[in-house]
Amino acid sequence: MEVIGIKDVNFKAKDGGTVQGVRLYVTDNSVKVNAGVACEALFLSDYLLEKNNLRSGDIQVGDHLDIAYNKYGKISFVGVQ
């Protein structure tokens, strides 16, 4: 996955707490399309980034990411190549 866009995110959760992180817009080569490239948006909380020894500023447009999902379909690992 290649990062093609980045947006800082900050919102209130249902429990009243604040959630901060980053929304990444990435290409997705695993999805077959008839023309062009598929893309998707991923949300990475600051907690998830810290868990993977990253900060939001560590990811830049043009970076390639390794993403792993847990059995519930949530992102569990983020690596920057």
Backbone torsions as a table, in degrees:
resi	resn	phi	psi	omega
1	MET	NA	131.1	177.0
2	GLU	-106.6	133.7	179.0
3	VAL	-75.9	124.1	179.1
4	ILE	-116.3	-6.8	178.0
5	GLY	-165.3	152.2	-177.9
6	ILE	-140.1	137.0	176.9
7	LYS	-140.0	126.7	174.6
8	ASP	-70.0	142.4	-177.2
9	VAL	-128.7	138.4	178.0
10	ASN	-151.0	116.2	-178.7
11	PHE	-149.1	166.2	177.2
12	LYS	-90.1	132.4	177.4
13	ALA	-80.4	168.6	179.8
14	LYS	-59.9	-29.9	-179.7
15	ASP	-83.3	3.0	178.0
16	GLY	93.7	-11.4	178.6
17	GLY	-75.5	165.5	178.6
18	THR	-98.0	134.7	176.3
19	VAL	-113.7	126.2	177.6
20	GLN	-123.2	149.5	178.5
21	GLY	176.2	-151.5	-177.0
22	VAL	-142.3	139.7	173.5
23	ARG	-101.2	123.8	179.3
24	LEU	-107.0	134.5	173.2
25	TYR	-102.6	121.8	-171.8
26	VAL	-132.9	152.9	170.8
27	THR	-77.6	152.3	-178.8
28	ASP	-132.6	97.4	-178.0
29	ASN	-73.8	-9.8	179.8
30	SER	-78.0	-14.6	178.9
31	VAL	-98.0	123.1	179.7
32	LYS	-84.4	128.6	177.5
33	VAL	-124.5	159.5	-179.4
34	ASN	-71.9	-34.1	179.5
35	ALA	-150.3	143.4	178.3
36	GLY	82.0	-154.2	-175.6
37	VAL	-129.8	136.5	175.3
38	ALA	-74.8	150.3	177.1
39	CYS	-141.9	163.5	178.8
40	GLU	-153.1	167.2	177.1
41	ALA	-108.8	135.6	178.2
42	LEU	-121.1	138.1	174.1
43	PHE	-104.8	127.0	176.2
44	LEU	-120.1	115.3	178.8
45	SER	-72.8	158.6	175.4
46	ASP	-58.4	-36.3	178.6
47	TYR	-60.0	-47.3	-180.0
48	LEU	-64.8	-41.1	178.4
49	LEU	-61.0	-47.9	179.7
50	GLU	-61.2	-38.8	178.5
51	LYS	-60.0	-28.2	179.8
52	ASN	-103.6	19.9	178.4
53	ASN	57.8	40.5	179.2
54	LEU	-129.1	161.8	169.3
55	ARG	-127.0	160.5	-177.0
56	SER	-57.7	-34.1	179.4
57	GLY	-72.2	-11.3	179.5
58	ASP	-76.3	-17.8	-178.2
59	ILE	-103.5	127.3	-176.8
60	GLN	-123.8	157.5	173.8
61	VAL	-58.2	133.8	-178.6
62	GLY	99.2	-16.8	177.2
63	ASP	-67.2	151.1	174.3
64	HIS	-106.3	134.1	-175.1
65	LEU	-112.6	146.7	166.2
66	ASP	-105.3	123.3	-179.0
67	ILE	-121.2	133.5	173.8
68	ALA	-122.9	144.6	-178.6
69	TYR	-113.7	148.6	175.3
70	ASN	-84.6	-177.7	-176.0
71	LYS	-68.0	-11.8	178.6
72	TYR	-96.9	3.6	179.5
73	GLY	82.6	10.8	177.7
74	LYS	-94.1	147.5	177.8
75	ILE	-66.7	128.0	-180.0
76	SER	-116.4	-20.4	-179.5
77	PHE	-141.2	138.3	174.5
78	VAL	-132.7	125.7	176.0
79	GLY	-128.2	141.1	179.0
80	VAL	-105.3	128.1	179.2
81	GLN	-91.7	NA	NA
